[in-house]
Amino acid sequence: MRNVCVLGLGYIGLPTASVLATRGCSVLGVDVSPQVLAVVGSGRAHVAEPDLDVLVRAAVGSGNLRVAPTPAPAEVFIIAVPTPFRDGPGGSRTPDLSFVEAAARSLASVVADGNLVILESTSPVGTTEKVRAWVEEGLAAAGRRVSGLLYAHCPERVLPGQVLRELVTNDRICGGLTPEASARARDLYAGFCTARIFLTDARTAELAKLAENAYRDVNIAYANELAAVCERVGVDVWELIALANRHPRVNILRPGPGVGGHCVAVDPWFIVDAAPDRTPLIRAARAVNDGRPAAVASRVLEGLAPGATVACLGLAFKPDVDDLRESPAVIVAARLADAGCRVLAVEPHARELPEVLRGRAELVKLEDALARADAFALLVDHRAFAGLRLSDLRGRPFTDTRGMVRS
């Protein structure tokens, strides 16, 4: 049985730890949050993801998944902690690797000869080398001599709402600081990944994940810019895109209120930070998508009386998840509140409002919003809104950023 220590029990770490545990590995899940440890330790998931609760229950019930606030000796260590960004000058963003550094340094007291350290957190190019340096600095400070440590970057490539399926069925990249590290990482993921596993070096693996999300961001920016043009010239953007996509080599994405989540809205900045003078297109796409929530809020406010009640349908960054990180819908709602609107937030996947909206908006059900609102903004195409019809709005102003309500 392979012993694995997973540092970070969030949206990626918890599913990964649970999958490994149900495939026969002995897994220790580490997190700095006592609340997370209590929930997971009781056999429950603290994040909303289809079937994850069942998997965590099985993993903990089998005895293969345990939790602790600090790491313990293992054969493999997987770092799956957040990698946010800090605001920089001129609207730029710089990577915040403090969580990765803390996790790496915490390993110095427990690693042993020949252990494998895997960085799963999406990271700027060169971070795996920094992980090695932080571990080695910790070893030196502790007076410990450990040889043959291996390091690799193996980024996740999963979609929220489909994490458990895609952890198993998506192709995987294993990029080691050495070929041996790549091969050892492949052997671990081959225990549950049914797709192809590609070996490369760490820097290529790091940039591959960033490139994937920056590609999405650029394409979404084109759709959002096209939507802005359509609004100016009086063209239905949804009809336009449907017709343009009839071309065999055209596939324009759907516009929206912006880009959110912890990947597509963040990762392009890691590329910009690495080469700011060589990334004008990526930077421009970020500007388009970051500017979209303000443009949507302005559209919603057009013609509304001061203090109007506006229902914001959806707050999550994508459909049918509870993840509000970097959500453009939240930004739109906050801007409406800033403008003096009474905001009714309809988010079927949230039990409470995000901090930026607390005391400034009211979390309500769709039926309540339909009864009380003066205007509506559909910001997320949750399945819960699929039955909504224009007739339900009784002629009240309606902004549909997702093209969901067509009749």
DRENMARMAR-513753 format. One record per atom (N, C-alpha, C): y, x, z. Coordinates in pm, whole numbers, padded with zeros to 5 digits, always signed. Layout:
! DRENMARMAR-513753
YXZ
...
//
This chain:
! DRENMARMAR-513753
-00120+00085+00000
+00000+00000+00000
+00124+00088+00000
+00218+00059-00091
+00341+00137-00100
+00442+00087+00003
+00507+00180+00073
+00611+00145+00170
+00747+00157+00104
+00824+00049+00109
+00955+00044+00043
+01059-00003+00143
+01175+00059+00139
+01288+00018+00221
+01401-00025+00128
+01443-00151+00139
+01549-00205+00054
+01676-00218+00137
+01780-00148+00097
+01908-00152+00169
+02002-00250+00099
+02031-00361+00167
+02114-00466+00111
+02029-00586+00074
+02046-00697+00145
+01965-00817+00122
+02051-00928+00063
+02124-00895-00043
+02209-00992-00109
+02142-01057-00228
+02222-01089-00328
+02174-01163-00445
+02066-01088-00523
+02064-00955-00513
+01962-00876-00582
+01861-00816-00485
+01909-00764-00374
+01819-00697-00279
+01715-00789-00221
+01754-00912-00183
+01658-01003-00123
+01549-01047-00221
+01583-01089-00344
+01476-01120-00438
+01386-01001-00467
+01444-00883-00482
+01364-00763-00510
+01269-00733-00395
+01321-00737-00273
+01236-00711-00156
+01124-00813-00146
+01155-00939-00175
+01056-01045-00163
+00948-01033-00269
+00989-01001-00392
+00891-00983-00500
+00798-00867-00467
+00854-00755-00424
+00771-00640-00388
+00673-00674-00276
+00722-00748-00176
+00637-00782-00062
+00522-00874-00103
+00550-00966-00193
+00443-01058-00236
+00348-00992-00335
+00384-00872-00383
+00293-00796-00469
+00219-00687-00392
+00222-00694-00260
+00140-00605-00180
+00210-00487-00117
+00339-00468-00144
+00412-00358-00081
+00450-00395+00063
+00459-00295+00146
+00513-00313+00280
+00662-00284+00273
+00745-00386+00295
+00888-00376+00268
+00969-00396+00395
+01064-00306+00417
+01163-00325+00522
+01295-00357+00455
+01350-00474+00486
+01481-00512+00433
+01589-00480+00533
+01690-00406+00489
+01798-00361+00578
+01928-00427+00537
+02003-00477+00634
+02135-00534+00606
+02223-00517+00728
+02355-00505+00704
+02449-00484+00814
+02487-00615+00881
+02453-00728+00819
+02491-00858+00874
+02384-00913+00967
+02414-00933+01095
+02317-00993+01186
+02274-01133+01142
+02367-01207+01082
+02334-01342+01035
+02231-01337+00924
+02250-01245+00828
+02153-01230+00719
+02017-01192+00774
+02013-01098+00867
+01886-01055+00925
+01816-01169+00998
+01894-01252+01067
+01835-01364+01140
+01775-01467+01045
+01849-01497+00937
+01802-01598+00842
+01677-01548+00769
+01684-01427+00714
+01571-01374+00639
+01452-01350+00731
+01478-01300+00850
+01369-01275+00944
+01294-01400+00984
+01361-01516+00972
+01295-01643+01003
+01222-01701+00883
+01224-01625+00771
+01152-01671+00653
+01232-01761+00561
+01366-01747+00566
+01452-01829+00480
+01544-01741+00398
+01597-01797+00290
+01692-01725+00206
+01833-01770+00241
+01925-01676+00246
+02064-01709+00277
+02148-01726+00152
+02089-01706+00035
+02159-01730-00092
+02082-01837-00169
+02157-01917-00244
+02096-02025-00321
+02044-01971-00454
+01915-01974-00469
+01851-01928-00592
+01719-02004-00604
+01692-02067-00718
+01571-02146-00732
+01445-02070-00688
+01368-02132-00600
+01238-02083-00552
+01247-01961-00461
+01367-01911-00435
+01376-01792-00350
+01335-01823-00206
+01371-01939-00157
+01334-01976-00021
+01182-01972-00004
+01110-02024-00102
+00964-02026-00097
+00909-01884-00097
+00967-01798-00182
+00920-01660-00193
+00945-01583-00065
+01064-01599-00007
+01097-01530+00118
+01002-01575+00229
+00976-01705+00235
+00885-01757+00337
+00747-01693+00323
+00700-01683+00199
+00568-01624+00176
+00569-01475+00211
+00676-01405+00173
+00684-01261+00199
+00686-01231+00348
+00769-01306+00422
+00778-01285+00567
+00650-01330+00635
+00598-01443+00590
+00475-01495+00651
+00356-01404+00634
+00353-01327+00525
+00242-01235+00502
+00250-01111+00590
+00365-01090+00649
+00386-00969+00729
+00431-00850+00646
+00442-00869+00514
+00482-00757+00427
+00633-00737+00419
+00711-00837+00459
+00857-00823+00459
+00908-00836+00601
+00968-00726+00650
+01034-00724+00780
+01180-00690+00759
+01263-00714+00860
+01405-00685+00847
+01452-00602+00965
+01559-00525+00943
+01615-00440+01048
+01758-00403+01009
+01840-00365+01107
+01978-00326+01076
+01992-00183+01026
+01888-00102+01041
+01893+00037+00996
+01764+00072+00923
+01769+00170+00832
+01649+00207+00756
+01547+00279+00842
+01423+00279+00793
+01312+00348+00859
+01238+00428+00753
+01154+00523+00793
+01081+00602+00693
+01005+00514+00594
+01004+00557+00468
+00935+00486+00361
+00907+00584+00249
+00828+00541+00152
+00805+00624+00033
+00918+00609-00068
+00971+00487-00078
+01075+00455-00175
+01189+00384-00104
+01311+00423-00136
+01431+00357-00083
+01508+00298-00201
+01541+00170-00191
+01617+00103-00296
+01752+00062-00239
+01859+00113-00299
+01995+00078-00256
+02044-00036-00344
+02069-00153-00282
+02114-00271-00357
+02232-00335-00283
+02335-00255-00261
+02453-00301-00187
+02567-00330-00285
+02671-00400-00240
+02781-00434-00332
+02856-00311-00382
+02912-00323-00502
+03001-00222-00559
+03125-00293-00612
+03216-00333-00523
+03338-00402-00567
+03439-00305-00623
+03559-00354-00650
+03665-00266-00696
+03790-00284-00611
+03878-00186-00619
+04007-00194-00552
+04115-00211-00659
+04220-00284-00626
+04332-00298-00718
+04404-00165-00730
+04434-00128-00856
+04504-00003-00882
+04638-00028-00947
+04709+00077-00985
+04842+00061-01046
+04834-00004-01183
+04936-00082-01215
+04945-00142-01348
+04837-00241-01379
+04782-00306-01276
+04678-00405-01298
+04540-00346-01319
+04526-00215-01306
+04395-00152-01323
+04312-00170-01197
+04184-00140-01208
+04093-00153-01095
+04012-00024-01083
+03987+00017-00961
+03908+00138-00938
+03785+00103-00855
+03672+00167-00882
+03548+00134-00811
+03556+00166-00662
+03497+00079-00581
+03484+00101-00438
+03338+00130-00409
+03305+00256-00385
+03168+00297-00361
+03137+00317-00213
+03220+00261-00127
+03202+00284+00016
+03069+00229+00068
+03024+00115+00014
+02897+00059+00060
+02779+00145+00014
+02788+00195-00108
+02683+00283-00159
+02680+00413-00078
+02798+00467-00050
+02804+00592+00027
+02745+00573+00166
+02780+00462+00232
+02727+00438+00366
+02575+00424+00364
+02525+00353+00262
+02379+00337+00251
+02311+00471+00228
+02368+00552+00138
+02308+00683+00108
+02308+00773+00230
+02419+00776+00300
+02427+00864+00418
+02332+00818+00528
+02304+00688+00534
+02213+00638+00638
+02069+00683+00616
+02039+00730+00494
+01903+00773+00462
+01871+00912+00515
+01974+00989+00548
+01952+01129+00584
+01860+01145+00704
+01856+01047+00792
+01774+01060+00913
+01630+01014+00892
+01598+00956+00774
+01465+00897+00757
+01390+00948+00633
+01459+01008+00537
+01388+01053+00417
+01295+01169+00450
+01189+01179+00369
+01091+01287+00387
+01058+01348+00252
+00987+01457+00254
+00953+01529+00131
+00894+01435+00026
+00948+01445-00096
+00893+01371-00209
+00931+01225-00218
+01017+01176-00127
+01059+01035-00136
+01140+01010-00263
+01140+00884-00306
+01217+00840-00421
+01331+00751-00373
+01453+00782-00415
+01571+00702-00382
+01620+00638-00511
+01619+00505-00514
+01660+00430-00633
+01792+00360-00605
+01889+00379-00691
+02015+00305-00685
+02005+00188-00782
+02002+00065-00729
+02001-00053-00814
+02141-00109-00833
+02231-00085-00739
+02366-00136-00748
+02432-00093-00878
+02495-00188-00946
+02570-00153-01067
+02681-00057-01030
+02689+00056-01097
+02774+00165-01051
+02839+00239-01166
+02954+00303-01139
+03016+00388-01240
+02928+00506-01277
+02953+00562-01394
+02875+00677-01440
+02892+00794-01342
+02780+00851-01302
+02782+00964-01209
+02753+00927-01065
+02734+00797-01037
+02714+00754-00898
+02580+00801-00842
+02476+00804-00925
+02346+00850-00876
+02355+00995-00829
+02433+01076-00899
+02454+01214-00855
+02528+01218-00722
+02622+01125-00703
+02693+01118-00576
+02600+01076-00463
+02507+00984-00493
+02409+00945-00392
+02331+01067-00345
+02286+01148-00441
+02214+01271-00404
+02300+01360-00315
+02428+01376-00352
+02516+01462-00274
+02537+01407-00133
+02554+01275-00121
+02575+01215+00011
+02450+01230+00100
+02333+01212+00042
+02210+01231+00120
+02198+01376+00164
+02224+01468+00073
+02212+01610+00106
+02314+01652+00211
+02434+01597+00204
+02534+01627+00306
+02489+01576+00443
+02428+01457+00442
+02377+01403+00568
+02264+01486+00625
+02176+01534+00538
+02067+01619+00583
+02119+01749+00643
+02219+01807+00576
+02276+01932+00626
+02341+01911+00762
+02413+01799+00775
+02480+01772+00903
+02379+01750+01015
+02263+01695+00981
+02160+01669+01082
+02069+01789+01103
+02088+01894+01023
+02004+02011+01035
+01861+01989+00989
+01843+01894+00897
+01709+01863+00848
+01686+01929+00712
+01562+01975+00691
+01523+02031+00561
+01419+01940+00497
+01455+01882+00385
+01366+01793+00312
+01364+01838+00167
+01247+01849+00109
+01236+01900-00027
+01176+01794-00120
+01203+01811-00248
+01140+01727-00350
+01188+01585-00357
+01308+01556-00303
+01361+01420-00314
+01392+01387-00460
+01362+01264-00499
+01385+01219-00636
+01487+01106-00636
+01571+01102-00739
+01678+01002-00746
+01679+00938-00884
+01699+00805-00887
+01704+00734-01015
+01797+00615-01004
+01851+00576-01118
+01929+00452-01128
+01849+00353-01210
+01822+00237-01152
+01743+00132-01219
+01818+00001-01205
+01913-00026-01292
+01998-00145-01276
+01923-00274-01299
+01960-00376-01219
+01904-00509-01244
+01975-00568-01366
+01908-00661-01433
+01965-00724-01552
+01932-00872-01549
+01965-00937-01438
+01922-01075-01418
+02041-01170-01418
+02012-01296-01444
+02113-01401-01449
+02100-01488-01324
+02208-01507-01248
+02200-01597-01133
+02147-01734-01176
+02059-01788-01096
+01993-01913-01131
+01858-01891-01196
+01835-01767-01245
+01707-01733-01307
+01656-01598-01258
+01700-01557-01140
+01674-01422-01092
+01525-01393-01080
+01450-01481-01017
+01308-01451-00992
+01230-01439-01121
+01260-01523-01217
+01190-01513-01346
+01231-01387-01420
+01360-01357-01421
+01407-01243-01501
+01377-01109-01436
+01362-01105-01303
+01318-00980-01240
+01184-00935-01296
+01101-01032-01330
+00967-01004-01378
+00961-00988-01529
+01037-01071-01602
+01019-01079-01748
+01121-01000-01829
+01231-00955-01769
+01331-00878-01845
+01290-00731-01858
+01325-00670-01971
+01306-00525-01985
+01382-00452-01875
+01334-00335-01840
+01394-00258-01731
+01429-00118-01780
+01535-00061-01726
+01574+00077-01754
+01558+00159-01627
+01489+00273-01636
+01474+00365-01524
+01534+00498-01564
+01647+00532-01504
+01715+00656-01538
+01717+00752-01422
+01639+00856-01429
+01630+00951-01320
+01722+01071-01338
+01747+01138-01227
+01816+01267-01236
+01721+01374-01289
+01591+01342-01285
+01488+01426-01346
+01387+01336-01414
+01312+01387-01512
+01207+01305-01574
+01104+01255-01473
+01073+01335-01372
+00977+01291-01272
+01029+01169-01196
+01159+01169-01167
+01217+01055-01097
+01209+00929-01181
+01237+00942-01311
+01226+00827-01401
+01085+00771-01401
+00987+00859-01410
+00847+00817-01415
+00804+00751-01284
+00847+00806-01170
+00811+00748-01041
+00873+00608-01027
+00995+00593-01072
+01059+00461-01065
+00986+00362-01154
+00948+00406-01273
+00872+00318-01364
+00744+00270-01296
+00675+00358-01226
+00550+00320-01160
+00573+00211-01057
+00688+00215-00986
+00718+00111-00888
+00740-00024-00956
+00827-00025-01058
+00862-00153-01122
+00746-00208-01205
+00659-00123-01251
+00542-00170-01325
+00451-00256-01239
+00469-00248-01108
+00390-00329-01018
+00422-00477-01025
+00540-00512-01080
+00572-00655-01093
+00642-00690-01224
+00693-00591-01296
+00764-00619-01421
+00665-00627-01537
+00665-00742-01606
+00572-00761-01718
+00634-00722-01851
+00762-00690-01852
+00830-00652-01976
+00824-00500-01995
+00893-00450-02095
+00891-00307-02122
+00985-00234-02026
+00947-00114-01990
+01027-00030-01902
+01063+00097-01978
+01192+00120-01994
+01240+00232-02074
+01291+00344-01983
+01252+00467-02014
+01293+00582-01935
+01408+00654-02002
+01505+00695-01921
+01619+00770-01972
+01674+00852-01856
+01792+00909-01873
+01857+00982-01764
+01949+00888-01688
+01991+00929-01570
+02067+00842-01480
+02201+00799-01540
+02273+00892-01603
+02404+00856-01657
+02394+00753-01770
+02292+00767-01852
+02274+00670-01960
+02239+00534-01901
+02155+00531-01800
+02118+00405-01736
+02240+00338-01673
+02323+00418-01607
+02444+00364-01545
+02536+00301-01650
+02558+00374-01759
+02650+00325-01861
+02591+00209-01940
+02458+00204-01954
+02395+00095-02027
+02425-00039-01961
+02411-00046-01829
+02439-00171-01759
+02586-00210-01773
+02675-00113-01761
+02817-00142-01776
+02849-00188-01918
+02786-00124-02016
+02811-00159-02156
+02765-00302-02186
+02654-00343-02127
+02604-00479-02149
+02706-00582-02101
+02761-00561-01983
+02854-00660-01930
+02991-00651-01995
+03033-00531-02035
+03160-00519-02106
+03151-00587-02243
+03035-00578-02307
+03013-00646-02435
+03034-00797-02418
+02976-00852-02312
+02994-00995-02286
+03141-01027-02261
+03208-00943-02186
+03348-00968-02151
+03436-00970-02276
+03414-00875-02366
+03494-00869-02489
+03472-00994-02573
+03348-01038-02583
+03319-01157-02663
+03375-01285-02600
+03371-01294-02468
+03430-01409-02401
+03581-01408-02418
+03640-01289-02413
+03785-01278-02432
+03826-01330-02570
+03746-01300-02672
+03777-01352-02805
+03774-01505-02805
+03673-01563-02741
+03665-01710-02735
+03783-01768-02659
+03821-01706-02548
+03934-01756-02470
+04066-01741-02545
+04081-01632-02618
+04202-01615-02698
+04208-01717-02811
+04093-01745-02870
+04085-01846-02974
+04121-01983-02919
+04076-02013-02797
+04110-02140-02734
+04261-02152-02714
+04324-02041-02674
+04469-02043-02656
+04542-02070-02787
+04492-02012-02896
+04551-02037-03027
+04535-02184-03064
+04416-02240-03041
+04390-02380-03074
+04483-02473-02996
+04507-02440-02870
+04599-02521-02791
+04739-02519-02850
+04780-02404-02902
+04914-02392-02961
+04928-02470-03091
+04824-02465-03175
+04836-02525-03310
+04773-02664-03319
+04721-02716-03207
+04670-02852-03208
+04534-02871-03273
+04446-02773-03256
+04311-02780-03312
+04210-02794-03197
+04107-02875-03219
+04000-02889-03121
+03913-02764-03125
+03919-02683-03020
+03849-02556-03020
+03698-02574-03027
+03646-02681-02971
+03501-02702-02970
+03449-02733-03110
+03525-02815-03183
+03487-02842-03322
+03500-02716-03406
+03609-02642-03383
+03632-02519-03459
+03516-02421-03441
+03475-02398-03316
+03368-02302-03290
+03237-02351-03350
+03209-02480-03337
+03086-02534-03394
+03080-02512-03544
+03193-02530-03611
+03197-02511-03757
+03188-02362-03792
+03264-02277-03721
+03261-02133-03749
+03122-02075-03727
+03052-02127-03628
+02918-02076-03598
+02812-02121-03697
+02850-02203-03793
+02758-02236-03901
+02739-02118-03995
+02831-02020-03988
+02815-01898-04067
+02694-01822-04011
+02607-01771-04096
+02482-01710-04046
+02502-01584-03963
+02620-01522-03970
+02641-01397-03895
+02754-01411-03792
+02784-01535-03755
+02888-01560-03656
+02829-01636-03538
+02861-01591-03417
+02815-01660-03297
+02924-01648-03190
+03029-01729-03207
+03140-01727-03112
+03094-01795-02982
+03124-01732-02870
+03086-01789-02741
+03180-01904-02704
+03147-01972-02597
+03228-02085-02553
+03339-02035-02461
+03461-02081-02482
+03570-02041-02392
+03556-02111-02257
+03642-02072-02163
+03638-02130-02031
+03765-02098-01955
+03763-02114-01823
+03883-02087-01743
+03902-01939-01710
+03814-01854-01758
+03821-01711-01729
+03681-01656-01715
+03670-01542-01649
+03540-01477-01627
+03528-01444-01479
+03412-01475-01421
+03393-01447-01280
+03260-01381-01251
+03224-01380-01124
+03100-01317-01082
+03121-01170-01052
+03015-01108-01004
+03025-00969-00961
+02984-00870-01070
+02962-00919-01192
+02919-00829-01298
+03019-00824-01412
+03026-00931-01490
+03108-00930-01612
+03256-00911-01580
+03302-00964-01467
+03443-00950-01431
+03475-00817-01367
+03373-00741-01329
+03394-00617-01255
+03354-00493-01335
+03236-00498-01396
+03179-00378-01457
+03264-00313-01566
+03337-00391-01649
+03420-00324-01749
+03522-00228-01690
+03570-00258-01569
+03666-00168-01505
+03603-00033-01471
+03471-00032-01448
+03405+00095-01419
+03406+00186-01542
+03397+00125-01661
+03406+00204-01784
+03549+00251-01805
+03646+00161-01784
+03787+00197-01799
+03822+00312-01704
+03773+00304-01581
+03803+00407-01483
+03750+00543-01526
+03637+00543-01597
+03576+00669-01640
+03652+00733-01756
+03712+00650-01842
+03782+00703-01959
+03899+00611-01994
+04005+00610-01913
+04114+00515-01932
+04187+00529-02065
+04186+00648-02122
+04257+00669-02248
+04171+00636-02370
+04046+00596-02348
+03957+00568-02460
+03901+00426-02456
+03962+00340-02378
+03908+00206-02361
+04014+00097-02380
+04097+00103-02485
+04200-00001-02501
+04142-00139-02525
+04032-00148-02598
+03972-00280-02627
+03917-00344-02500
+03844-00267-02420
+03787-00320-02297
+03898-00363-02201
+04003-00283-02193
+04116-00316-02105
+04186-00444-02154
+04201-00458-02286
+04267-00577-02342
+04184-00702-02315
+04053-00691-02327
+03966-00806-02299
+03980-00848-02153
+03986-00751-02064
+04004-00783-01923
+04136-00857-01900
+04241-00813-01970
+04372-00878-01954
+04367-01022-02003
+04300-01046-02116
+04288-01182-02169
+04215-01271-02069
+04101-01225-02021
+04021-01308-01931
+04085-01324-01794
+04152-01220-01745
+04220-01232-01616
+04340-01326-01625
+04399-01336-01744
+04515-01424-01760
+04480-01569-01785
+04354-01597-01812
+04313-01732-01849
+04331-01834-01736
+04298-01804-01607
+04317-01905-01502
+04461-01955-01491
+04558-01864-01504
+04698-01906-01496
+04733-01999-01612
+04681-01969-01731
+04708-02055-01846
+04647-02193-01828
+04526-02197-01772
+04460-02326-01748
+04538-02407-01644
+04580-02342-01537
+04657-02412-01434
+04785-02470-01493
+04851-02395-01580
+04973-02445-01644
+04945-02568-01728
+04833-02569-01799
+04795-02686-01878
+04773-02807-01789
+04705-02787-01678
+04676-02898-01587
+04806-02957-01532
+04904-02873-01504
+05029-02917-01441
+05122-02989-01538
+05100-02975-01668
+05190-03035-01766
+05199-03186-01747
+05320-03235-01724
+05342-03378-01714
+05308-03440-01580
+05257-03363-01485
+05222-03418-01355
+05345-03427-01264
+05350-03531-01183
+05458-03545-01086
+05438-03447-00972
+05546-03404-00908
+05531-03314-00793
+05442-03374-00686
+05354-03292-00631
+05264-03338-00526
+05148-03421-00574
+05119-03419-00703
+05009-03497-00757
+04876-03448-00699
+04779-03539-00693
+04644-03505-00647
+04558-03469-00766
+04507-03346-00767
+04428-03296-00879
+04286-03266-00831
+04188-03318-00904
+04048-03290-00873
+04001-03173-00958
+03955-03066-00894
+03899-02951-00963
+03747-02963-00959
+03688-02985-01074
+03544-03007-01081
+03475-02873-01102
+03421-02819-00994
+03353-02691-00997
+03438-02578-00944
+03378-02493-00859
+03444-02373-00808
+03362-02247-00831
+03234-02261-00860
+03148-02144-00878
+03186-02068-01004
+03138-01944-01015
+03176-01864-01132
+03094-01900-01256
+02981-01972-01238
+02900-02016-01350
+02826-02143-01308
+02766-02214-01404
+02702-02341-01370
+02582-02326-01276
+02571-02424-01186
+02451-02448-01107
+02413-02333-01014
+02513-02260-00965
+02491-02159-00861
+02595-02180-00752
+02574-02113-00638
+02670-02125-00527
+02761-02004-00517
+02756-01916-00614
+02828-01788-00609
+02973-01807-00654
+03067-01784-00562
+03210-01801-00592
+03281-01667-00611
+03207-01557-00616
+03270-01425-00627
+03347-01412-00758
+03473-01373-00747
+03562-01351-00862
+03571-01474-00952
+03551-01594-00896
+03546-01714-00979
+03684-01753-01031
+03698-01770-01162
+03827-01814-01216
+03859-01957-01174
+03758-02038-01149
+03782-02176-01106
+03854-02178-00971
+03817-02088-00882
+03884-02078-00752
+04030-02039-00772
+04055-01948-00865
+04192-01905-00892
+04275-02021-00946
+04217-02101-01036
+04289-02217-01089
+04324-02313-00976
+04226-02343-00890
+04251-02434-00778
+04361-02381-00686
+04359-02250-00659
+04460-02190-00573
+04599-02200-00636
+04606-02180-00767
+04736-02189-00835
+04789-02332-00831
+04702-02430-00843
+04745-02569-00834
+04797-02600-00694
+04730-02545-00593
+04778-02562-00456
+04913-02494-00437
+04928-02375-00496
+05056-02303-00489
+05169-02386-00550
+05135-02466-00653
+05236-02547-00722
+05267-02677-00648
+05204-02698-00532
+05232-02816-00452
+05138-02932-00473
+05034-02913-00552
+04937-03020-00573
+04847-03037-00451
+04801-03160-00432
+04694-03185-00337
+04563-03164-00414
+04486-03068-00374
+04368-03028-00450
+04242-03085-00387
+04165-03158-00467
+04033-03205-00428
+03931-03118-00500
+03853-03043-00426
+03755-02952-00486
+03618-03018-00483
+03559-03031-00601
+03425-03088-00614
+03330-02975-00651
+03257-02924-00553
+03162-02815-00577
+03030-02851-00510
+02937-02908-00588
+02811-02956-00528
+02724-02848-00468
+02752-02721-00497
+02668-02613-00447
+02731-02540-00329
+02843-02589-00279
+02912-02523-00167
+02918-02616-00046
+02902-02558+00072
+02914-02634+00196
+03051-02618+00258
+03124-02516+00214
+03258-02495+00265
+03344-02431+00157
+03474-02441+00174
+03566-02385+00077
+03577-02233+00095
+03606-02162-00013
+03633-02018+00002
+03762-01998+00082
+03776-01882+00138
+03888-01856+00229
+04024-01885+00165
+04040-01853+00038
+04170-01870-00027
+04210-02017-00038
+04115-02109-00023
+04145-02252-00035
+04139-02327+00098
+04099-02260+00204
+04089-02328+00333
+04227-02370+00382
+04238-02498+00418
+04367-02552+00461
+04458-02587+00345
+04412-02561+00222
+04496-02587+00104
+04427-02679+00005
+04303-02713+00032
+04227-02802-00055
+04126-02876+00031
+04067-02979-00028
+03968-03060+00043
+03840-03063-00039
+03728-03031+00024
+03598-03034-00043
+03545-03177-00039
+03527-03238-00157
+03488-03379-00164
+03375-03396-00264
+03314-03512-00261
+03213-03548-00360
+03281-03603-00484
+03207-03603-00594
+03263-03648-00722
+03314-03791-00713
+03239-03878-00647
+03280-04018-00638
+03415-04031-00567
+03435-03952-00463
+03562-03953-00390
+03676-03905-00479
+03649-03799-00555
+03753-03746-00644
+03790-03848-00751
+03692-03916-00807
+03719-04016-00910
+03805-04129-00856
+03790-04160-00729
+03868-04269-00670
+04010-04227-00634
+04031-04099-00603
+04159-04058-00544
+04250-03976-00634
+04197-03909-00733
+04276-03809-00806
+04371-03873-00907
+04485-03805-00928
+04579-03843-01033
+04546-03772-01164
+04476-03659-01155
+04441-03580-01273
+04315-03500-01242
+04250-03452-01350
+04122-03384-01335
+04119-03255-01418
+04051-03155-01365
+04027-03031-01440
+03880-02996-01424
+03805-03003-01533
+03665-02962-01529
+03660-02812-01553
+03619-02737-01451
+03626-02591-01455
+03489-02524-01466
+03383-02595-01426
+03247-02540-01430
+03155-02650-01482
+03070-02617-01578
+02983-02718-01637
+02851-02730-01560
+02862-02768-01433
+02745-02796-01351
+02667-02915-01409
+02536-02911-01392
+02455-03027-01434
+02497-03154-01361
+02549-03141-01241
+02592-03257-01163
+02704-03334-01231
+02773-03271-01326
+02883-03337-01397
+02841-03389-01534
+02713-03375-01567
+02668-03408-01703
+02687-03556-01737
+02682-03642-01636
+02696-03785-01664
+02839-03834-01669
+02935-03745-01650
+03075-03785-01649
+03120-03827-01788
+03194-03938-01796
+03247-03989-01922
+03398-04007-01911
+03465-04001-02025
+03610-04020-02025
+03648-04155-01965
+03563-04255-01984
+03592-04387-01930
+03597-04385-01777
+03524-04291-01716
+03526-04280-01570
+03663-04238-01518
+03741-04174-01604
+03871-04121-01563
+03983-04223-01578
+03955-04331-01645
+04049-04443-01662
+04186-04397-01711
+04185-04310-01810
+04308-04270-01875
+04391-04168-01801
+04342-04121-01686
+04418-04020-01613
+04408-03884-01682
+04511-03797-01669
+04510-03668-01738
+04384-03587-01707
+04329-03523-01811
+04202-03452-01798
+04206-03324-01879
+04177-03212-01813
+04166-03082-01879
+04021-03038-01871
+03956-03025-01986
+03815-02988-01991
+03805-02846-02045
+03784-02749-01957
+03779-02609-02000
+03644-02570-02053
+03544-02659-02042
+03408-02624-02085
+03356-02712-02196
+03436-02805-02246
+03392-02891-02356
+03273-02977-02319
+03267-03020-02194
+03148-03089-02144
+03158-03241-02163
+03279-03295-02152
+03298-03440-02161
+03357-03471-02297
+03278-03531-02384
+03321-03551-02522
+03341-03697-02559
+03305-03788-02470
+03325-03929-02505
+03340-04012-02378
//
